[in-house]
Amino acid sequence: MKSLKFYLSILVFSFSLSSFSQYTDVINSNRPGVSRSAFSVGTNVIQLEAGPYILNEDHSRLNREDRSFGIDFSARYGLIWEELELNIEGTFQSTKRTFTNTVANEDKFTNFKTLTIGAKYLVYDPYKKAGEEKPNLYSWNANHKFKWKNLIPAVSVYVGGNYDTKDNPFTAFGVEGFSPKVMVATQNNFVGGWVFVMNFIKDRIGTDQSDFQYLLTLTKSINTQWVVFGEAHGISSDFYADNLIRFGGAYLWSQNFQLDTALTLNTKDTPSVLGVTFGASYRLDFHEDKEPDNGFDGKEDKKKKDKKGKEDRKSRKAEKNNREKQEQDFDD
């Protein structure tokens, strides 16, 4: 338990200094919101994120009630470079539809609402240099005060492809096969454990259900284990348009395992939306830090370190002798 608290303390401290890296000592999950972080999971890390949900949708104009349950999932893998992540994600749902203006008129259908494979790459990381800055050990305020440079976000780009089956009841008529998806994701890490993520998405490009989506997610770490969030999700297309609101929280069970829950709702009745999800994230951590390329092989690098160590010892000895000499002169 002591080691867990140590790792969690490192995470909170890293947030407080507004520094971030691709790989972290504790799991870095996209859940429980729907937005995607600008950062990857880190090289040689396999991360699984999934959660069952229930969803109620009531459409007042069509006199229709949908009662659904399903699961959303994603698998993420950091490959070759720290900035690169490959992922596959989707949503599988079963729906019972009832038309309230008729007698015993029901329909049931099950399919993938979404199934997408893609790659995300971090193109700009303002926290890389910030991570090299040493904290002020004598001033809490200096480490936690607002800095204008923190308004500059990390930026990543995503390119992927959707796959929709023929006659899918969750898509517009005629939408089938593969279609492109692109996204720009930004992330700001502020002092005090605040993180702000923005996603701008163009989905199913070139189809009759091509839509634009935006996601704005604000996360706050309460302590070393609990996190809360709020999220605004806008969707605009000829097939479906909505403005969804989500809020919830997550609990860090261990450095590689997280539990979460969230509530989704909207403010209209065409349809009204009420959804509840419970989820978990787990990672298989095979990450190894890369040694910096300094142009030396192992033996030469060891010689260089030994030489530097000798020079440091000589320098400390000279300082000690100089200090003793000054004290002796002062006594005389």
C-alpha positions as a LaTeX table, in Angstrom:
\begin{tabular}{lrrr}
\hline
Residue & $x$ (\AA) & $y$ (\AA) & $z$ (\AA) \\
\hline
Met1 & 0.00 & 0.00 & 0.00 \\
Lys2 & 2.92 & 2.26 & 0.74 \\
Ser3 & 4.32 & 1.81 & $-2.78$ \\
Leu4 & 0.88 & 2.59 & $-4.28$ \\
Lys5 & 0.68 & 5.86 & $-2.36$ \\
Phe6 & 4.17 & 6.68 & $-3.56$ \\
Tyr7 & 3.21 & 6.22 & $-7.21$ \\
Leu8 & $-0.01$ & 8.19 & $-6.77$ \\
Ser9 & 1.90 & 11.01 & $-5.10$ \\
Ile10 & 4.19 & 11.16 & $-8.13$ \\
Leu11 & 1.15 & 11.49 & $-10.41$ \\
Val12 & $-0.42$ & 14.33 & $-8.43$ \\
Phe13 & 2.92 & 16.10 & $-8.12$ \\
Ser14 & 3.47 & 15.86 & $-11.88$ \\
Phe15 & 0.04 & 17.44 & $-12.49$ \\
Ser16 & 0.79 & 20.22 & $-10.01$ \\
Leu17 & 3.93 & 21.15 & $-11.92$ \\
Ser18 & 2.00 & 21.13 & $-15.21$ \\
Ser19 & 4.44 & 18.69 & $-16.74$ \\
Phe20 & 3.36 & 15.62 & $-18.68$ \\
Ser21 & 4.98 & 12.82 & $-20.61$ \\
Gln22 & 3.65 & 10.08 & $-22.85$ \\
Tyr23 & 4.30 & 7.37 & $-20.31$ \\
Thr24 & 3.28 & 7.81 & $-16.68$ \\
Asp25 & 3.92 & 5.66 & $-13.61$ \\
Val26 & 0.17 & 5.18 & $-13.21$ \\
Ile27 & $-2.45$ & 4.39 & $-15.85$ \\
Asn28 & $-3.53$ & 7.27 & $-18.12$ \\
Ser29 & $-7.06$ & 6.43 & $-19.30$ \\
Asn30 & $-9.45$ & 8.26 & $-21.62$ \\
Arg31 & $-12.36$ & 7.09 & $-19.48$ \\
Pro32 & $-14.84$ & 7.92 & $-18.06$ \\
Gly33 & $-15.46$ & 10.69 & $-20.62$ \\
Val34 & $-15.71$ & 10.25 & $-24.37$ \\
Ser35 & $-12.95$ & 12.71 & $-25.33$ \\
Arg36 & $-9.45$ & 11.52 & $-26.24$ \\
Ser37 & $-6.28$ & 12.71 & $-24.55$ \\
Ala38 & $-3.60$ & 14.37 & $-26.66$ \\
Phe39 & $-1.03$ & 11.97 & $-25.20$ \\
Ser40 & $-0.41$ & 8.31 & $-25.97$ \\
Val41 & $-0.05$ & 5.47 & $-23.47$ \\
Gly42 & 3.71 & 5.17 & $-24.07$ \\
Thr43 & 5.76 & 2.69 & $-26.05$ \\
Asn44 & 5.21 & $-1.03$ & $-25.40$ \\
Val45 & 2.13 & $-0.36$ & $-23.30$ \\
Ile46 & $-1.08$ & $-2.27$ & $-24.06$ \\
Gln47 & $-4.14$ & $-0.65$ & $-22.51$ \\
Leu48 & $-7.71$ & $-1.95$ & $-22.45$ \\
Glu49 & $-10.65$ & 0.32 & $-21.60$ \\
Ala50 & $-14.28$ & $-0.86$ & $-21.52$ \\
Gly51 & $-17.59$ & $-0.27$ & $-19.82$ \\
Pro52 & $-21.17$ & $-1.56$ & $-19.96$ \\
Tyr53 & $-23.96$ & 1.02 & $-20.10$ \\
Ile54 & $-27.72$ & 1.47 & $-20.16$ \\
Leu55 & $-29.36$ & 4.13 & $-22.32$ \\
Asn56 & $-32.92$ & 5.47 & $-22.43$ \\
Glu57 & $-34.06$ & 7.64 & $-25.36$ \\
Asp58 & $-37.61$ & 9.00 & $-25.67$ \\
His59 & $-38.61$ & 10.80 & $-28.87$ \\
Ser60 & $-41.72$ & 12.94 & $-28.30$ \\
Arg61 & $-42.47$ & 13.69 & $-31.98$ \\
Leu62 & $-42.10$ & 10.11 & $-33.19$ \\
Asn63 & $-43.83$ & 8.67 & $-30.10$ \\
Arg64 & $-40.89$ & 6.30 & $-29.74$ \\
Glu65 & $-39.10$ & 4.86 & $-26.72$ \\
Asp66 & $-35.72$ & 3.15 & $-26.99$ \\
Arg67 & $-34.38$ & 1.04 & $-24.13$ \\
Ser68 & $-30.80$ & $-0.02$ & $-24.78$ \\
Phe69 & $-27.84$ & $-1.65$ & $-23.15$ \\
Gly70 & $-24.40$ & $-2.14$ & $-24.56$ \\
Ile71 & $-20.67$ & $-1.87$ & $-24.06$ \\
Asp72 & $-18.08$ & 0.58 & $-25.32$ \\
Phe73 & $-14.47$ & $-0.55$ & $-25.58$ \\
Ser74 & $-11.03$ & 0.42 & $-26.80$ \\
Ala75 & $-7.59$ & $-1.15$ & $-27.06$ \\
Arg76 & $-4.58$ & 1.16 & $-27.20$ \\
Tyr77 & $-0.94$ & 0.38 & $-28.00$ \\
Gly78 & 2.12 & 2.63 & $-28.00$ \\
Leu79 & 4.33 & 1.75 & $-30.96$ \\
Ile80 & 7.87 & 2.75 & $-32.08$ \\
Trp81 & 7.79 & 6.37 & $-30.87$ \\
Glu82 & 6.50 & 7.82 & $-27.62$ \\
Glu83 & 4.25 & 10.14 & $-29.62$ \\
Leu84 & 2.51 & 7.38 & $-31.61$ \\
Glu85 & $-0.49$ & 5.33 & $-30.52$ \\
Leu86 & $-2.50$ & 2.74 & $-32.44$ \\
Asn87 & $-6.02$ & 2.01 & $-31.26$ \\
Ile88 & $-9.22$ & 0.20 & $-32.05$ \\
Glu89 & $-12.47$ & 1.29 & $-30.42$ \\
Gly90 & $-16.15$ & 0.68 & $-30.76$ \\
Thr91 & $-19.62$ & 0.48 & $-29.26$ \\
Phe92 & $-21.86$ & $-2.59$ & $-29.41$ \\
Gln93 & $-25.52$ & $-2.04$ & $-28.50$ \\
Ser94 & $-28.81$ & $-3.90$ & $-28.22$ \\
Thr95 & $-32.01$ & $-1.84$ & $-28.40$ \\
Lys96 & $-35.68$ & $-2.52$ & $-27.76$ \\
Arg97 & $-37.81$ & 0.09 & $-29.57$ \\
Thr98 & $-41.45$ & 0.71 & $-28.71$ \\
Phe99 & $-43.87$ & 3.01 & $-30.56$ \\
Thr100 & $-46.28$ & 4.39 & $-27.95$ \\
Asn101 & $-48.99$ & 5.53 & $-30.39$ \\
Thr102 & $-49.75$ & 1.96 & $-31.50$ \\
Val103 & $-50.55$ & $-1.28$ & $-29.74$ \\
Ala104 & $-47.78$ & $-3.87$ & $-29.25$ \\
Asn105 & $-45.53$ & $-2.36$ & $-31.91$ \\
Glu106 & $-42.00$ & $-3.26$ & $-30.90$ \\
Asp107 & $-38.71$ & $-3.82$ & $-32.63$ \\
Lys108 & $-35.42$ & $-5.24$ & $-31.39$ \\
Phe109 & $-32.03$ & $-4.90$ & $-33.04$ \\
Thr110 & $-28.37$ & $-5.40$ & $-32.15$ \\
Asn111 & $-25.23$ & $-4.21$ & $-33.91$ \\
Phe112 & $-22.10$ & $-2.10$ & $-33.68$ \\
Lys113 & $-22.95$ & 1.60 & $-33.39$ \\
Thr114 & $-19.29$ & 2.37 & $-34.06$ \\
Leu115 & $-16.20$ & 0.34 & $-34.93$ \\
Thr116 & $-13.06$ & 2.31 & $-35.71$ \\
Ile117 & $-9.35$ & 1.64 & $-36.08$ \\
Gly118 & $-6.84$ & 4.46 & $-36.22$ \\
Ala119 & $-3.60$ & 6.11 & $-35.16$ \\
Lys120 & $-2.91$ & 9.18 & $-33.04$ \\
Tyr121 & 0.32 & 11.20 & $-33.11$ \\
Leu122 & 1.44 & 13.99 & $-30.80$ \\
Val123 & 2.66 & 16.83 & $-33.02$ \\
Tyr124 & 3.38 & 19.40 & $-30.32$ \\
Asp125 & 4.26 & 18.95 & $-26.64$ \\
Pro126 & 4.82 & 22.17 & $-24.66$ \\
Tyr127 & 5.37 & 20.16 & $-21.48$ \\
Lys128 & 8.54 & 18.43 & $-22.67$ \\
Lys129 & 10.71 & 21.43 & $-21.78$ \\
Ala130 & 8.58 & 22.19 & $-18.75$ \\
Gly131 & 9.31 & 18.69 & $-17.47$ \\
Glu132 & 13.03 & 19.53 & $-17.50$ \\
Glu133 & 12.50 & 22.52 & $-15.24$ \\
Lys134 & 13.44 & 21.89 & $-11.62$ \\
Pro135 & 10.80 & 22.68 & $-8.97$ \\
Asn136 & 11.43 & 25.41 & $-6.45$ \\
Leu137 & 12.09 & 23.50 & $-3.23$ \\
Tyr138 & 11.67 & 26.61 & $-1.09$ \\
Ser139 & 8.41 & 28.06 & $-2.43$ \\
Trp140 & 5.07 & 26.27 & $-2.74$ \\
Asn141 & 3.57 & 29.38 & $-4.38$ \\
Ala142 & 6.27 & 29.46 & $-7.06$ \\
Asn143 & 5.41 & 25.89 & $-8.10$ \\
His144 & 1.63 & 26.42 & $-8.06$ \\
Lys145 & 1.12 & 29.92 & $-9.40$ \\
Phe146 & $-0.57$ & 30.49 & $-12.75$ \\
Lys147 & 1.73 & 30.75 & $-15.77$ \\
Trp148 & 0.61 & 32.18 & $-19.08$ \\
Lys149 & 2.59 & 29.57 & $-21.00$ \\
Asn150 & 0.27 & 26.90 & $-19.55$ \\
Leu151 & $-2.43$ & 28.19 & $-21.92$ \\
Ile152 & $-0.46$ & 26.67 & $-24.80$ \\
Pro153 & $-1.86$ & 23.13 & $-25.22$ \\
Ala154 & $-0.35$ & 19.88 & $-26.34$ \\
Val155 & $-1.73$ & 18.99 & $-29.78$ \\
Ser156 & $-2.19$ & 15.63 & $-31.47$ \\
Val157 & $-3.81$ & 14.50 & $-34.72$ \\
Tyr158 & $-5.79$ & 11.33 & $-35.35$ \\
Val159 & $-6.57$ & 9.52 & $-38.60$ \\
Gly160 & $-8.77$ & 6.44 & $-38.68$ \\
Gly161 & $-11.37$ & 4.45 & $-40.54$ \\
Asn162 & $-14.90$ & 3.41 & $-39.55$ \\
Tyr163 & $-16.49$ & 0.15 & $-40.58$ \\
Asp164 & $-20.29$ & $-0.07$ & $-40.81$ \\
Thr165 & $-22.17$ & $-3.21$ & $-41.76$ \\
Lys166 & $-24.88$ & $-3.20$ & $-44.41$ \\
Asp167 & $-28.37$ & $-2.24$ & $-43.17$ \\
Asn168 & $-27.03$ & $-1.19$ & $-39.79$ \\
Pro169 & $-30.03$ & 0.11 & $-37.75$ \\
Phe170 & $-27.81$ & 2.63 & $-35.95$ \\
Thr171 & $-26.65$ & 4.43 & $-39.10$ \\
Ala172 & $-28.32$ & 6.34 & $-41.92$ \\
Phe173 & $-29.71$ & 4.37 & $-44.86$ \\
Gly174 & $-27.01$ & 3.47 & $-47.36$ \\
Val175 & $-24.07$ & 3.95 & $-44.98$ \\
Glu176 & $-21.91$ & 0.85 & $-45.14$ \\
Gly177 & $-18.29$ & $-0.22$ & $-45.48$ \\
Phe178 & $-15.29$ & 1.94 & $-44.63$ \\
Ser179 & $-15.29$ & 5.71 & $-44.16$ \\
Pro180 & $-12.57$ & 8.08 & $-42.91$ \\
Lys181 & $-12.43$ & 9.77 & $-39.50$ \\
Val182 & $-10.09$ & 12.60 & $-38.49$ \\
Met183 & $-9.60$ & 14.42 & $-35.21$ \\
Val184 & $-7.53$ & 17.15 & $-33.58$ \\
Ala185 & $-7.05$ & 16.76 & $-29.82$ \\
Thr186 & $-5.61$ & 19.37 & $-27.47$ \\
Gln187 & $-4.74$ & 19.16 & $-23.79$ \\
Asn188 & $-3.86$ & 21.72 & $-21.10$ \\
Asn189 & $-2.49$ & 20.65 & $-17.72$ \\
Phe190 & $-3.02$ & 23.39 & $-15.16$ \\
Val191 & $-1.79$ & 23.71 & $-11.59$ \\
Gly192 & $-3.87$ & 22.16 & $-8.86$ \\
Gly193 & $-4.70$ & 18.96 & $-10.73$ \\
Trp194 & $-6.89$ & 20.56 & $-13.43$ \\
Val195 & $-6.77$ & 19.12 & $-16.97$ \\
Phe196 & $-8.70$ & 20.53 & $-19.94$ \\
Val197 & $-9.11$ & 18.48 & $-23.14$ \\
Met198 & $-10.69$ & 19.52 & $-26.44$ \\
Asn199 & $-11.53$ & 17.26 & $-29.39$ \\
Phe200 & $-12.68$ & 18.38 & $-32.84$ \\
Ile201 & $-13.86$ & 15.46 & $-34.98$ \\
Lys202 & $-15.06$ & 14.93 & $-38.53$ \\
Asp203 & $-16.60$ & 11.46 & $-38.71$ \\
Arg204 & $-17.82$ & 9.14 & $-41.49$ \\
Ile205 & $-16.50$ & 11.54 & $-44.10$ \\
Gly206 & $-18.15$ & 11.26 & $-47.52$ \\
Thr207 & $-21.27$ & 9.42 & $-46.34$ \\
Asp208 & $-24.87$ & 10.48 & $-45.70$ \\
Gln209 & $-24.05$ & 10.47 & $-42.00$ \\
Ser210 & $-20.96$ & 12.66 & $-42.11$ \\
Asp211 & $-21.00$ & 14.62 & $-38.87$ \\
Phe212 & $-18.91$ & 17.15 & $-36.96$ \\
Gln213 & $-18.39$ & 16.70 & $-33.24$ \\
Tyr214 & $-16.70$ & 18.67 & $-30.50$ \\
Leu215 & $-15.87$ & 17.58 & $-26.97$ \\
Leu216 & $-14.81$ & 19.81 & $-24.08$ \\
Thr217 & $-13.71$ & 17.92 & $-20.96$ \\
Leu218 & $-12.57$ & 19.40 & $-17.65$ \\
Thr219 & $-11.02$ & 17.01 & $-15.10$ \\
Lys220 & $-10.03$ & 17.67 & $-11.48$ \\
Ser221 & $-8.02$ & 15.37 & $-9.24$ \\
Ile222 & $-9.51$ & 15.43 & $-5.73$ \\
Asn223 & $-6.72$ & 13.42 & $-4.11$ \\
Thr224 & $-4.29$ & 10.66 & $-5.04$ \\
Gln225 & $-7.10$ & 8.24 & $-5.94$ \\
Trp226 & $-10.25$ & 10.16 & $-6.90$ \\
Val227 & $-10.90$ & 12.24 & $-10.03$ \\
Val228 & $-14.10$ & 14.02 & $-11.14$ \\
Phe229 & $-14.98$ & 15.41 & $-14.57$ \\
Gly230 & $-17.55$ & 17.34 & $-16.58$ \\
Glu231 & $-17.95$ & 17.17 & $-20.34$ \\
Ala232 & $-19.87$ & 18.91 & $-23.13$ \\
His233 & $-20.41$ & 16.93 & $-26.35$ \\
Gly234 & $-21.86$ & 18.52 & $-29.47$ \\
Ile235 & $-22.95$ & 16.54 & $-32.55$ \\
Ser236 & $-24.07$ & 18.06 & $-35.85$ \\
Ser237 & $-25.22$ & 16.20 & $-38.98$ \\
Asp238 & $-28.28$ & 15.74 & $-41.18$ \\
Phe239 & $-28.88$ & 12.34 & $-39.57$ \\
Tyr240 & $-28.57$ & 13.31 & $-35.90$ \\
Ala241 & $-27.79$ & 16.43 & $-33.88$ \\
Asp242 & $-27.51$ & 16.85 & $-30.12$ \\
Asn243 & $-25.78$ & 18.58 & $-27.24$ \\
Leu244 & $-24.92$ & 16.09 & $-24.52$ \\
Ile245 & $-23.66$ & 16.69 & $-21.00$ \\
Arg246 & $-21.63$ & 14.15 & $-19.02$ \\
Phe247 & $-20.25$ & 14.12 & $-15.52$ \\
Gly248 & $-18.84$ & 11.50 & $-13.23$ \\
Gly249 & $-15.64$ & 10.27 & $-11.67$ \\
Ala250 & $-12.92$ & 7.65 & $-11.55$ \\
Tyr251 & $-11.12$ & 5.74 & $-8.82$ \\
Leu252 & $-7.49$ & 4.61 & $-9.15$ \\
Trp253 & $-7.47$ & 1.10 & $-7.68$ \\
Ser254 & $-3.79$ & 0.47 & $-8.45$ \\
Gln255 & $-1.13$ & 1.92 & $-10.70$ \\
Asn256 & $-2.42$ & $-0.20$ & $-13.63$ \\
Phe257 & $-6.16$ & $-0.42$ & $-12.88$ \\
Gln258 & $-8.91$ & 2.21 & $-12.79$ \\
Leu259 & $-12.67$ & 2.09 & $-12.15$ \\
Asp260 & $-15.10$ & 4.77 & $-13.35$ \\
Thr261 & $-18.72$ & 5.81 & $-13.75$ \\
Ala262 & $-20.52$ & 8.56 & $-15.65$ \\
Leu263 & $-24.00$ & 9.97 & $-16.30$ \\
Thr264 & $-25.08$ & 11.31 & $-19.72$ \\
Leu265 & $-28.09$ & 13.54 & $-20.40$ \\
Asn266 & $-29.37$ & 16.32 & $-22.66$ \\
Thr267 & $-31.96$ & 19.08 & $-22.59$ \\
Lys268 & $-34.23$ & 18.25 & $-25.55$ \\
Asp269 & $-36.95$ & 15.66 & $-26.21$ \\
Thr270 & $-36.23$ & 14.65 & $-29.82$ \\
Pro271 & $-35.02$ & 12.43 & $-28.25$ \\
Ser272 & $-34.34$ & 12.94 & $-24.59$ \\
Val273 & $-31.24$ & 11.07 & $-23.47$ \\
Leu274 & $-30.39$ & 9.48 & $-20.14$ \\
Gly275 & $-27.46$ & 7.09 & $-19.90$ \\
Val276 & $-25.41$ & 5.51 & $-17.13$ \\
Thr277 & $-22.09$ & 3.75 & $-17.62$ \\
Phe278 & $-19.69$ & 1.82 & $-15.40$ \\
Gly279 & $-16.25$ & 1.02 & $-16.69$ \\
Ala280 & $-12.70$ & $-0.06$ & $-16.06$ \\
Ser281 & $-9.27$ & 0.48 & $-17.57$ \\
Tyr282 & $-6.33$ & $-1.88$ & $-17.30$ \\
Arg283 & $-2.86$ & $-1.73$ & $-18.77$ \\
Leu284 & $-0.10$ & $-4.25$ & $-19.45$ \\
Asp285 & 3.05 & $-2.28$ & $-18.86$ \\
Phe286 & 6.12 & $-3.38$ & $-20.83$ \\
His287 & 7.51 & 0.13 & $-21.13$ \\
Glu288 & 11.25 & 0.74 & $-20.85$ \\
Asp289 & 12.79 & 4.19 & $-20.73$ \\
Lys290 & 15.10 & 4.83 & $-23.66$ \\
Glu291 & 18.66 & 5.79 & $-22.88$ \\
Pro292 & 19.64 & 9.11 & $-24.49$ \\
Asp293 & 21.83 & 8.77 & $-27.57$ \\
Asn294 & 25.06 & 10.54 & $-26.56$ \\
Gly295 & 27.28 & 9.04 & $-29.22$ \\
Phe296 & 29.08 & 6.63 & $-26.84$ \\
Asp297 & 28.78 & 2.91 & $-26.46$ \\
Gly298 & 28.36 & 1.32 & $-23.04$ \\
Lys299 & 32.07 & 1.08 & $-22.17$ \\
Glu300 & 32.91 & 4.58 & $-23.36$ \\
Asp301 & 29.88 & 5.98 & $-21.57$ \\
Lys302 & 30.98 & 4.28 & $-18.34$ \\
Lys303 & 34.47 & 5.73 & $-18.70$ \\
Lys304 & 32.96 & 9.16 & $-19.25$ \\
Lys305 & 30.81 & 8.83 & $-16.11$ \\
Asp306 & 33.80 & 7.58 & $-14.05$ \\
Lys307 & 35.90 & 10.50 & $-15.26$ \\
Lys308 & 33.16 & 12.97 & $-14.39$ \\
Gly309 & 32.84 & 11.35 & $-10.96$ \\
Lys310 & 36.55 & 11.77 & $-10.30$ \\
Glu311 & 36.39 & 15.41 & $-11.39$ \\
Asp312 & 33.45 & 16.01 & $-9.07$ \\
Arg313 & 35.31 & 14.42 & $-6.14$ \\
Lys314 & 38.39 & 16.53 & $-6.85$ \\
Ser315 & 36.24 & 19.64 & $-7.01$ \\
Arg316 & 34.59 & 18.88 & $-3.67$ \\
Lys317 & 37.99 & 18.13 & $-2.09$ \\
Ala318 & 39.42 & 21.41 & $-3.38$ \\
Glu319 & 36.41 & 23.32 & $-2.01$ \\
Lys320 & 36.86 & 21.62 & 1.37 \\
Asn321 & 40.58 & 22.45 & 1.50 \\
Asn322 & 39.88 & 26.05 & 0.51 \\
Arg323 & 37.24 & 26.32 & 3.21 \\
Glu324 & 39.61 & 24.91 & 5.87 \\
Lys325 & 42.36 & 27.29 & 4.79 \\
Gln326 & 40.00 & 30.28 & 5.07 \\
Glu327 & 38.97 & 29.20 & 8.55 \\
Gln328 & 42.64 & 28.80 & 9.57 \\
Asp329 & 43.52 & 32.27 & 8.26 \\
Phe330 & 40.58 & 33.71 & 10.12 \\
Asp331 & 41.73 & 32.07 & 13.38 \\
Asp332 & 45.25 & 33.47 & 12.92 \\
\hline
\end{tabular}
